[in-house]
């Protein structure tokens, strides 16, 4: 029986679990958002919050502790330069988990793990990303039933035609 044993094993040995969680936290720091299973997100959230707490303290000793866990110098630099200052006024709860539903294939419950400083949306993208995607999308050209492009004169006729019908109906 596993009474009072609270470690989420995630189906891995301890070294594999530690490396996986360190890589997930590194990806979260670099990309500000990761998509994973809910069980992994809940465990990774603990370590991500601990890394931000180290970054808020900001000493050389805390930087070395973060480097010992994460093992990526550029990620630790970003953690201490940006995220420590971003969450400076907050006293915990630096991450949020947004549930996405089940993954096709094995029906695992999926989630997005992201920093609380960002605005959450249902699709999992920030409003800036959504605006950029909408702006870059080219507009489709209007075509008639035969697939021919309509000229501006034909478009104007179609717009005026309903107005003329309404005027005739009113008289």
Buried (B, 14 or more C-beta within 10 A) or exposed (E): EEEEEEEEEBEEEEEEBEEBBBBBBBBBBEEBBBBBBBBBBBBBBEBBBBBBBBBBEBEEEBBEBBBEBBEBEEBBEBBBEBBBEBBEEEEEEBBBBBEBEEEEEEEBEBBBBBBEBBEBEEEBBBEEEEEEEEEEEEEEEEEEEEEEEEEEEEEEEEEEEEEEEEEEEEE
